[in-house]
Amino acid sequence: MSGRPLGLPRLHLRSTDSTNDRARELALAGAPHGTLVTAAEQSAGRGRQGRRWSAPPGSSLLMSVVLRDAPRLTPLIAAVAACDALALEGVQALVKWPNDVVLPAGEGLAKVAGILVEGRPQEGWAVLGMGVNVAVELDRLPPELQDTAATLGLPPSAVERVLGNVLQALAERLDKPSDAVLSAWSERDALRGRQIAWGAPGATDTRTGTAAGIDGDGRLVVALPGGGRTALDSGEVHLRTGSP
C-alpha cells in the first residue's frame, strides 16, 4: 500500500443511515482504494456486536474508507492509528481489545472512538468505519451511554482536522510491518494485567481471567485462574472493575 493515499475520492453526506453501508456499496461498484465516505449524522451507525453508534449531529467524526488488499491486522492497525491521531490533540488514548479506543475513567474505561471493519477478503477489499467523539456533549447521549462514553471536548470545527490526522496516521500505519503494528498496539493495551470476563453475546455463563497481551495473530491472551492460558480471536470482553 506504500504511497497509496486515503481520502480521495470523498463523498460527504449531511445525513445517512451508515457510512459503512455507503462505502460498501461503492466498494462493490469498484471504488478505488482510499475512497472516503463521511457524514455529519447517521441514523443507523453501528459498531462491533451489532451495537448502535449514537452521536448528536455535527459532533463526531463519522467516516468509512475503502481499503483494497487490506492487511489481516487492519482492525488493530486502525485502533493504533486512532490513538496516533488523538495524541496530536493532546489525548493519550488506549485500546481495549480488539479495537475500542478508550480513556481511563475511574476504575473503568470510557470509549472515545469505535471501529468496525467489514468486507469481502476473497474479493480483496474491506471497509474500515470509524466514529470519534470529537465535540460530543455527553449529557446529550442516550442515558445508557453516558457513563461509558468519552469525548475529546473539542469544538465541532475540529472534526475536519481530526479526520485529516486519522487518515494520515492510518496511511502510515498500513505501511508498517505486522510486528511493528503488534508492538505499537501492545504499548497502548488498556487491559493487560487486569481481570476480565468474556463469553458469547447473551450467554449467562462467562469465563474470567487476567489479560496478558496479544499474540502474533492479534488474539487476546488470557491467563486462566487455575493455570494455563487461552487465546481469544473473537467475542466480547468486559473489564471487571474493582480488580487489580
Backbone torsions as a table, in degrees:
resi	resn	phi	psi	omega
1	MET	NA	3.7	-175.5
2	SER	-55.2	128.2	175.9
3	GLY	81.3	1.5	-178.7
4	ARG	-93.2	114.9	-173.3
5	PRO	-73.6	160.3	174.6
6	LEU	-117.8	142.5	174.4
7	GLY	111.5	-5.3	178.1
8	LEU	-134.5	136.5	-6.6
9	PRO	-68.1	162.1	-178.5
10	ARG	-125.0	134.8	172.8
11	LEU	-114.0	116.5	177.8
12	HIS	-110.5	130.7	-176.8
13	LEU	-119.0	138.5	175.6
14	ARG	-64.7	-40.9	178.7
15	SER	-150.4	143.1	177.0
16	THR	-152.1	168.4	175.7
17	ASP	-74.3	-48.7	-178.3
18	SER	-156.1	126.9	177.0
19	THR	-64.7	-32.1	177.5
20	ASN	-64.2	-40.2	178.7
21	ASP	-64.0	-41.5	179.6
22	ARG	-66.2	-41.4	-179.7
23	ALA	-67.1	-36.0	176.7
24	ARG	-61.9	-42.1	178.2
25	GLU	-60.1	-42.7	179.8
26	LEU	-67.7	-39.3	178.5
27	ALA	-62.6	-43.3	179.4
28	LEU	-64.2	-28.1	179.3
29	ALA	-85.2	0.3	176.4
30	GLY	99.3	15.8	180.0
31	ALA	-57.5	142.7	-176.7
32	PRO	-74.8	163.7	173.5
33	HIS	-53.0	134.0	178.1
34	GLY	96.5	-9.1	178.6
35	THR	-57.4	132.1	-172.4
36	LEU	-119.8	136.7	171.7
37	VAL	-120.2	127.3	175.3
38	THR	-128.1	160.8	179.2
39	ALA	-150.6	151.8	174.3
40	ALA	-82.2	-23.1	-177.1
41	GLU	-152.8	143.3	174.8
42	GLN	-123.8	140.6	176.6
43	SER	-98.5	-18.0	-177.4
44	ALA	-141.0	39.1	176.0
45	GLY	-64.5	146.0	-177.0
46	ARG	-141.4	158.8	177.0
47	GLY	-122.3	-160.9	178.6
48	ARG	-64.8	154.3	-179.9
49	GLN	60.9	22.5	176.0
50	GLY	74.1	11.4	-179.5
51	ARG	-71.3	150.0	178.2
52	ARG	-82.1	141.1	174.3
53	TRP	-103.4	115.9	-175.7
54	SER	-112.5	139.0	175.5
55	ALA	-161.5	138.8	176.0
56	PRO	-60.6	149.6	-178.7
57	PRO	-54.0	135.1	175.1
58	GLY	76.1	5.0	-173.8
59	SER	-100.7	-10.4	-172.4
60	SER	-135.3	155.4	166.2
61	LEU	-79.0	118.7	177.9
62	LEU	-121.7	109.1	-171.8
63	MET	-144.1	152.4	170.7
64	SER	-142.9	136.2	-177.5
65	VAL	-126.9	139.1	178.4
66	VAL	-83.8	128.0	177.8
67	LEU	-118.8	125.1	174.2
68	ARG	-94.8	136.6	-178.9
69	ASP	54.8	49.4	-177.9
70	ALA	-67.1	138.9	177.1
71	PRO	-63.0	156.1	-178.3
72	ARG	-66.2	-23.8	-179.8
73	LEU	-92.5	19.2	-176.2
74	THR	-52.9	-42.2	178.9
75	PRO	-59.4	-38.9	178.9
76	LEU	-73.4	-38.8	177.4
77	ILE	-58.0	-44.3	-178.3
78	ALA	-62.6	-39.1	179.7
79	ALA	-65.1	-43.5	178.7
80	VAL	-63.9	-42.1	179.2
81	ALA	-62.3	-39.7	177.5
82	ALA	-61.6	-42.3	177.1
83	CYS	-62.3	-41.4	177.2
84	ASP	-57.6	-45.3	-177.2
85	ALA	-67.0	-40.7	-179.8
86	LEU	-68.6	-29.9	177.8
87	ALA	-61.6	-30.8	177.7
88	LEU	-67.4	-17.8	175.9
89	GLU	-98.4	8.6	179.2
90	GLY	81.5	16.6	-178.5
91	VAL	-110.5	120.3	179.9
92	GLN	-95.9	93.2	-176.9
93	ALA	-89.5	160.8	176.6
94	LEU	-121.1	173.8	179.9
95	VAL	-121.4	125.6	171.3
96	LYS	-94.4	120.2	-173.5
97	TRP	-49.9	136.0	-0.8
98	PRO	-88.9	-29.4	-173.9
99	ASN	-153.6	28.6	169.4
100	ASP	-79.6	128.0	179.4
101	VAL	-94.7	120.4	-167.4
102	VAL	-131.7	164.2	172.9
103	LEU	-123.7	144.8	175.9
104	PRO	-60.1	139.9	179.0
105	ALA	-142.9	91.1	-174.3
106	GLY	64.2	-128.2	176.9
107	GLU	-84.1	-8.9	-175.5
108	GLY	-109.6	-159.7	-178.6
109	LEU	-134.5	140.6	178.8
110	ALA	-117.4	132.7	-172.5
111	LYS	-84.9	123.4	179.1
112	VAL	-106.4	-20.1	179.0
113	ALA	-150.6	143.1	178.0
114	GLY	-124.2	151.5	-175.6
115	ILE	-133.4	137.3	175.9
116	LEU	-137.4	119.6	178.5
117	VAL	-108.7	124.3	178.7
118	GLU	-131.2	157.9	176.5
119	GLY	165.9	-166.5	178.4
120	ARG	-131.0	89.3	-177.7
121	PRO	-54.7	-34.2	-178.8
122	GLN	-66.3	-20.8	177.3
123	GLU	-101.7	-0.3	173.1
124	GLY	81.2	24.2	177.9
125	TRP	-141.7	157.0	174.5
126	ALA	-144.6	157.1	173.4
127	VAL	-115.6	125.0	179.3
128	LEU	-106.2	111.8	178.0
129	GLY	-101.4	142.1	179.0
130	MET	-143.9	136.7	171.6
131	GLY	-122.0	131.3	180.0
132	VAL	-125.9	127.3	178.0
133	ASN	-77.6	87.1	-175.7
134	VAL	-80.2	-51.8	-174.6
135	ALA	-126.7	22.8	-176.9
136	VAL	-67.2	132.4	169.4
137	GLU	-92.1	112.9	-169.7
138	LEU	-59.1	-30.0	-179.1
139	ASP	-73.8	-4.8	175.5
140	ARG	-96.1	-3.2	176.5
141	LEU	-80.4	161.1	173.1
142	PRO	-54.8	143.6	-175.5
143	PRO	-52.2	-36.3	-176.9
144	GLU	-70.8	-11.8	-179.5
145	LEU	-102.8	-15.4	-169.9
146	GLN	-63.5	-30.8	-178.0
147	ASP	-88.3	-9.4	-176.5
148	THR	-117.5	1.9	-179.3
149	ALA	-107.3	155.2	175.2
150	ALA	-131.7	163.2	179.5
151	THR	-138.0	152.9	174.8
152	LEU	-74.4	-21.1	178.1
153	GLY	71.4	25.3	179.4
154	LEU	-94.4	165.6	175.9
155	PRO	-73.2	157.4	179.2
156	PRO	-55.4	-28.6	-179.9
157	SER	-64.8	-14.7	-178.8
158	ALA	-82.3	-8.5	-177.0
159	VAL	-57.7	-44.0	-178.5
160	GLU	-66.1	-36.8	178.1
161	ARG	-65.4	-44.0	178.3
162	VAL	-63.4	-39.4	176.0
163	LEU	-56.7	-49.2	180.0
164	GLY	-59.5	-41.4	179.5
165	ASN	-66.2	-40.2	178.7
166	VAL	-63.4	-46.6	-178.5
167	LEU	-63.2	-40.2	178.9
168	GLN	-65.6	-46.2	-179.6
169	ALA	-64.6	-39.2	-179.8
170	LEU	-65.8	-43.6	178.6
171	ALA	-60.4	-41.0	-179.7
172	GLU	-68.3	-42.3	-178.4
173	ARG	-69.9	-33.1	178.4
174	LEU	-64.1	-23.1	-179.8
175	ASP	-84.6	-10.4	-175.4
176	LYS	-83.6	150.3	175.6
177	PRO	-68.0	161.1	-175.4
178	SER	-58.0	-40.5	-177.3
179	ASP	-64.7	-33.6	177.4
180	ALA	-68.7	-38.1	178.0
181	VAL	-64.1	-47.4	-178.8
182	LEU	-62.6	-38.8	178.4
183	SER	-65.2	-45.3	-179.8
184	ALA	-64.6	-38.9	177.9
185	TRP	-63.5	-45.2	-177.9
186	SER	-60.7	-33.8	178.8
187	GLU	-66.6	-18.5	-177.0
188	ARG	-113.2	15.1	-175.5
189	ASP	-67.8	115.7	-178.2
190	ALA	-83.2	-13.1	-172.9
191	LEU	-105.7	-19.6	-171.9
192	ARG	-53.1	128.8	179.1
193	GLY	82.1	1.6	-177.5
194	ARG	-109.3	154.7	-180.0
195	GLN	-76.0	133.2	-179.5
196	ILE	-132.3	163.7	173.5
197	ALA	-131.7	150.3	179.8
198	TRP	-152.9	161.5	178.3
199	GLY	175.9	170.8	178.5
200	ALA	-64.3	147.1	179.1
201	PRO	-53.8	128.1	178.7
202	GLY	84.1	-4.9	-177.9
203	ALA	-74.1	147.0	178.1
204	THR	-92.5	-19.4	179.5
205	ASP	-99.6	110.1	179.3
206	THR	-111.7	156.8	176.5
207	ARG	-110.7	159.5	-178.7
208	THR	-131.7	159.7	177.6
209	GLY	-179.7	-170.5	-179.4
210	THR	-113.0	123.4	178.8
211	ALA	-62.5	131.7	-174.5
212	ALA	-129.4	34.8	176.9
213	GLY	90.9	-165.7	-179.7
214	ILE	-123.4	158.7	177.9
215	ASP	-98.0	-171.9	-175.5
216	GLY	-68.2	-11.9	176.7
217	ASP	-102.5	6.7	179.3
218	GLY	81.5	9.6	178.1
219	ARG	-79.5	148.6	178.7
220	LEU	-80.6	124.3	178.0
221	VAL	-91.4	132.0	-177.9
222	VAL	-126.5	127.5	173.3
223	ALA	-82.9	124.9	-174.4
224	LEU	-87.0	149.5	-176.7
225	PRO	-57.1	-37.4	-177.8
226	GLY	-88.5	7.9	-176.2
227	GLY	104.1	157.7	-177.8
228	GLY	85.2	176.1	-177.7
229	ARG	-138.5	158.5	172.1
230	THR	-137.0	163.0	179.9
231	ALA	-125.6	128.7	-179.4
232	LEU	-100.4	129.4	177.7
233	ASP	-109.9	-4.0	177.2
234	SER	-163.1	176.0	178.5
235	GLY	103.5	179.4	-176.7
236	GLU	-107.8	130.9	180.0
237	VAL	-114.5	136.2	-178.5
238	HIS	-119.8	135.6	174.1
239	LEU	-76.0	130.5	177.6
240	ARG	-90.1	98.0	-178.0
241	THR	-65.4	147.4	-176.1
242	GLY	92.9	-6.6	178.2
243	SER	-91.5	162.1	179.6
244	PRO	-64.7	NA	NA
